[in-house]
Amino acid sequence: MSQGQKVWLVFSVEHTAWWRANRSGYTLTREDAGRYTLEEARMLAKQRSPDAEGMPGEIVEPAPEFESTLAALSLRERRLREALKPLVKFGLAILDHWHEDHGCDIDGTFVQDAAESCGVTECIKVDKACHEDQCACAEITDFPTNCIRSAPCVAAARSALAQETREGSHE
């Protein structure tokens, strides 16, 4: 969605009606209200100061045809945020450790422990090699052993970011 799309309405509290297109009067129905870009709508809303109780003079709201798009964007944003939460937590733990060590070295054991405690990796007991070509446990001859793998949140984050990239390129 581009910032310049005219999908916003401006409601006048004083007139209890919506602004018409091109700032030409008011209407009692949202369907007949003028559509403005977000920037235009905000400029119109700033023209009237809030009243004595702090009620704004004008209110910017999405056009009815745009509300479902906003809901979909909100859901997509929540899913992306949830998918990235463990990775952000892990990244911050690494940076905090690095700063505590005055920017010197990051201990590999700390990275592995932080990844597991942040939910980015998980340790699974295996009785045989997981994947011959992708997993270090394939080189181990003594089974059972613990295999450290990416947690499901990593795949979810990759999927959410890929979807965001695909959908973002269409806006």
C-alpha positions in Angstrom: 0.0 0.0 0.0 1.5 3.4 -0.9 1.4 6.4 1.4 -0.4 8.4 -1.3 -3.5 6.2 -1.6 -6.7 8.1 -0.8 -8.2 5.7 1.7 -8.7 8.0 4.7 -11.8 9.9 5.9 -12.0 13.0 8.1 -14.8 13.2 10.6 -15.8 16.7 11.9 -16.8 16.5 15.5 -18.2 20.1 15.3 -20.5 19.2 12.3 -21.0 15.5 13.3 -20.3 14.7 9.7 -17.5 13.6 7.4 -15.7 16.0 5.1 -16.6 15.6 1.4 -14.1 15.3 -1.4 -11.9 18.3 -2.1 -12.9 19.9 1.3 -16.2 20.9 -0.2 -18.7 20.6 2.7 -19.9 17.7 4.8 -21.9 14.5 4.5 -23.7 12.3 7.0 -22.6 9.1 5.3 -19.2 7.5 5.2 -19.9 6.3 1.6 -20.2 9.9 0.4 -17.2 11.2 2.4 -14.1 12.4 0.5 -11.1 10.1 0.4 -7.8 11.6 1.4 -4.2 10.5 1.6 -3.1 10.0 5.2 -1.0 13.2 5.0 -4.0 15.2 3.6 -6.3 13.8 6.3 -3.8 14.6 9.1 -3.4 18.2 7.8 -7.2 18.7 7.7 -7.5 17.2 11.2 -4.9 19.7 12.6 -7.0 22.7 11.4 -9.2 22.5 14.4 -7.9 22.5 17.9 -9.3 20.1 20.6 -12.2 21.5 22.6 -12.0 22.3 26.4 -12.4 18.6 27.4 -9.6 17.6 25.0 -12.0 16.1 22.3 -10.3 16.5 18.9 -12.0 18.8 16.4 -11.5 16.3 13.6 -10.9 12.6 13.6 -9.0 10.7 10.9 -10.3 7.2 10.2 -9.9 4.5 7.5 -12.5 4.4 4.7 -14.8 1.4 4.9 -13.3 -0.3 1.9 -9.8 0.0 3.5 -10.7 -1.4 6.9 -10.3 -5.1 5.8 -6.9 -4.2 4.3 -5.8 -2.6 7.6 -7.1 -5.7 9.5 -5.1 -8.0 7.2 -2.0 -5.8 7.6 -2.4 -5.9 11.4 -2.7 -9.7 11.5 0.3 -10.0 9.2 2.3 -7.6 11.4 1.3 -9.6 14.6 2.4 -12.9 13.0 5.7 -11.5 11.9 6.4 -9.9 15.3 5.6 -13.2 17.1 7.7 -15.2 14.6 10.7 -12.8 15.1 10.4 -12.5 18.9 12.8 -15.4 19.8 15.3 -14.3 17.2 15.3 -10.7 18.5 15.7 -12.0 22.1 18.6 -14.1 21.0 20.3 -11.3 19.1 20.0 -9.0 22.1 21.4 -11.6 24.4 24.5 -11.9 22.1 24.9 -8.2 21.9 24.6 -7.8 25.7 27.2 -10.5 26.2 29.5 -8.8 23.7 29.1 -5.5 25.5 29.7 -7.0 28.9 33.0 -8.4 27.5 33.8 -4.9 26.2 33.3 -5.8 22.6 36.1 -8.4 22.6 35.1 -12.0 21.9 31.8 -13.9 22.0 32.1 -17.3 23.5 30.7 -20.1 21.4 29.3 -22.0 24.4 27.5 -18.8 25.4 26.0 -18.5 21.9 24.8 -22.1 21.9 23.3 -21.7 25.4 21.7 -18.4 24.6 20.2 -19.8 21.4 18.6 -22.7 23.3 17.4 -20.5 26.2 15.9 -17.9 23.8 14.1 -20.7 21.9 16.0 -20.4 18.7 17.5 -23.9 18.9 16.4 -27.0 20.6 18.4 -30.0 21.7 16.9 -33.3 20.7 18.1 -36.8 21.6 18.6 -38.9 18.5 19.3 -42.6 18.0 20.7 -42.2 14.4 21.9 -39.5 12.1 19.2 -36.9 11.3 20.4 -35.9 7.8 23.5 -37.3 6.3 24.4 -34.1 4.4 23.1 -31.4 6.7 23.8 -32.5 10.3 26.9 -32.8 12.3 25.4 -35.8 14.2 25.9 -37.8 11.0 29.7 -37.8 11.9 29.0 -39.2 15.3 29.3 -42.9 15.7 28.1 -43.2 19.3 24.3 -43.0 19.5 22.1 -41.9 21.2 23.4 -38.3 21.2 22.0 -34.9 21.4 21.3 -33.0 18.2 21.0 -29.3 18.2 18.6 -27.9 15.6 16.8 -24.8 14.7 13.6 -24.4 16.6 10.3 -24.2 14.7 10.3 -20.4 15.3 13.2 -20.1 12.9 11.2 -21.7 10.1 8.2 -19.5 11.1 10.4 -16.4 11.0 11.8 -17.3 7.6 8.3 -18.0 6.2 6.9 -14.7 7.7 9.8 -12.7 6.3 9.4 -14.3 2.9 5.7 -13.6 2.9 6.3 -10.0 4.0 8.8 -9.6 1.2 6.4 -11.1 -1.4 3.4 -9.1 -0.2 5.4 -5.9 0.4 6.6 -5.9 -3.2 3.0 -5.8 -4.4 2.1 -2.7 -2.4 
